[in-house]
Amino acid sequence: MTTDAAQREAAFAKALLDPHAGVPDAVKGRDGSGPTRRFAVYRNNVYASLIDALAGRFPATAKLVGEEFFRAMAREYVEKTRPRSAVLLWYGGDFPDFIGAFPPASAVPYLADVARLEWAWHQAYHAADAEPLSQEALTALGERAEDIGFVFHPSAHLVRSAYPVITIWELTLRDGEDEPGRLPAGGEDALVLRPALQVTVRRLPAGGAAFAEALMAGEKLAAAARTALDLEPSFDLAANLGGLMRSGAFVGTR
């Protein structure tokens, strides 16, 4: 592509996502003038396609605030955040952070965390496949287990929240509640992964998120357990390690 062609393409792409930009100079109608109305229609279609992509990626988030509010919020996001790739699979990764800083969404304080959970689900769904570590492999480590680190499944993601985010997500998608009322007190931490064909969302017990986070950061088993115990005295190593194993969270040791 020549320099002139690249510059025209960049100007065209920039104008598409800037509602205040005029028609690029290189775009002309049959009479030689700028086709303002037709370009506006094209721009609107681009916006609509990106908003539709976000709505499909964050269905519970959209359900919680209603279609009109969600699409207005998503449009604000699209105006500020252009796709970085022609592949839209990963568009919207910072949408949860945008929601957290979006003043009109403050009336639903858990909305950003629900969006984080949905994004983690999306990432897990599209992650690489890997064979989970078997229970027999862990048992074979014996006394050496405390000095072993673990490699997590490529799809594994942690979502920590001060709100019962898993319950809200489940009620919204399963029961269709746009204002969940049967909410437990306190927060919920989720481990999201896809060990086989289906994405699973697992509630982590007390200290479980700190334990998993430490293991993900490269700490060995004994050190990760101490990290969790320092934060949560009721942490149960056997229960948490067993839960991670049964969920298929590990694919290897180090």
N, C-alpha and C positions, 0 to 999 in steps of 0.2 A: 504494500500500500504506500502510495506517495505521501509526502509530508502534507501537501494541500488536502488530499483526500482524508487523511487522518485528522487534520484540524477541523474539516467540515463535519466529520463523523462525531468528534468530541463536542462540537458546538451543538449539534443536533441532539445528542444524548443529554447534554446539560439543560437545554431548553425544555426537553420533555418533562423533566422532574422539577422545574422551577415555574410555579404558577404565575410569577411576575415577569418572566422573560417573554420577549417578543418572538416572532417567527424568525428562525435563523436566516441570515442573508442569502445563503445558498439555496434555500427552499423558495421556489417561485411557482406561481400559478400559470395558467395558460396565457394570461394577458401580461405576464411579467411581474405582477404584484405579489405580495406575500399572502398566501392563502390562510388568513388568520382563523376563520371559522373552522376550516377543515383540520388545521393543525390543533386547534383546541379540542376537537372531537378525538383526534388521535391521542393527544395527551391524556384526556380523560379515560380513554380505554386502557392506557398504560397504568394509570393510577388504579383503575378498577381491578386489573389483573393482579397487581401487587397486593391490594387489599384483600382480594379473594384468596390469595395464597396465604396470607396471615390468618384469615378466618378459618381456613382449612387446617392450619397448623395449631391454632389455639381455640378449639371449639368450646371448651369449658369456660375459658376467659371471656369469650364472646357471649356465651349464655348468661354469665353472671351479670353483665352490664347491659345486655340487650343489643340487638343488631345496630340500631341507629347510633348509639353511643360508641360501640366498638368500631364501626366504620369511620366515624369522625375522628376517633383517637388514632386509628390506623393510618388515616390520611395524613394526620400531623406527622406521624412517624415516617411515612413514605417521603414527605416533603423534605425531611431532615436527613434521611438515611437512604442513600442510593445503593442499589445492588452492586456488589463488588465483583460479581461474576455473571456470565450469561447463564450459568447453572443456578437456578433459584432454590435448589434443595436446601441451602444453608442460609437463605435470606430470612432475617428475623431473629438472629441469635442474640442481639442486644435489645430486642423488643421488651422483654421483662424489665430490664433496667430503665428503659424509656417509660414504661408504665409506672414504675416506682417513683419517678421524678415528675410525673404528669399530674399537675394540681387537681384537675377535675376528677381524677381516679382516686383521690385520697379518701373519699367517702367509703370505698371498699378496700380497707387496709391490707387484706390478704390477696388482693388481685394479682400483684406482681409475683408473689410466690406461687400462685396457681399457674401463672404463665411460665415460671421457671420449671415447674414440674412437667408441664406439657412440652417444653423445649427439650428437657432431659429425655422424655419419652420419644420424641422425634429423633434425637441423636441416637438413642439406643436402637431404635427400629432400623436405622440405616447404617449401623456400625458393622465392622467386619465380623465374620463368623470365627469362632474359636471353640475348641473342645474344653469344657470345664474339667478341673482337676478332680479326680475321684477321691472318695472317702478313704479308699485303701491306700492311696498315695500319701495322704496325710498321716494315716496310722503308721505307715512304714517309717516315718520320720522319727517316731519314738521320742526319746528325751531331747533330741536335737531340735525339736520343733520350736522351742522358745528362741533359738538363735537363727531362725529362718525368716526371711521376708517373703511376701507373696506378690505375684503378678496378677492384677485384676483383669477380668474379661474386658475386651475393647469397648463393650457397650455399657460398662458400669459407670453410673453417675450418682452423686450424692446431692440431695436437695434438703437443706436444713431450714426450718421455718419456726417462728414463734407462734404460728397459728396451726390449727388442725388441718393442714393443707391437703393431706391425702383424703380425709373424710369429705372435705368440701368438694374436691375433684370427683370423688366417687358419687356423691349425692347429685352433683350437677349433671354428670354424664349418664349415670344409671337411672336415676329417678327423675331427671329433668327439672330439678329444683333450681330456680334462678335466685332464690334467697334461702340457702340452707338454714334450717332452724334447729336441727338436732345435732348440735356441735359439742364435742367434748371440750373440757377446759385444757388449756395448755397447748404447746406446739407439737408438731410431728415431724420426724425426720424420715426421709425416704431413700431407699436404695433402688435405683431404676436400672434394669439390665435386661438383656435378651440372650439367655444362655442357649436357647434353641430357636423355635419358630416364633414364639410369643414374647412380647415385652411384659415383664412383671414389675410391679411396684410394691415393694416390701416395707412395712413399717419397721423401723429399727428400735430395739428396746433401749432402756436407759444406758447411756454411755456408748451405744452402738455407733452413732455417727462419728464421735471423736475417735473411736477405735478404728473404724474403717478409713477415716480420713488420714490417720497416722500411718496405717498400712499402705495406703495409696501414695503417701509422701515418701515411702521407702523405709520406714521404721521396721525393725524386726518385731516378731510377735511379742516378746517380753516387754520391750520398750513401749510398743503400742498399747499393751494392756495397762502399763503404769500410767501412760498419758490419760487413758480413759478413767482409771480409778481416781486419779487426782481431780478430775472434773466431776465424776459421779461415783460416790462411795458404794452404791449398790450395784455397780457394774459386775456382770457375771461373765467371765471369760469363756467358760465352756458353752454357755447358751449362745453367746454372740458368735464365737468361732464356728460352732455347729450350724448356726443359722446361715452364716455366709457360705459355708461349704454346701449345705443343702440347696441353697438358692443358685448355685453354679457361679458364684462371684469370682472364684480363682481359676486361673488357667495354668499356673506354674509357680515355682518357688525360686528364691534367689538368696 
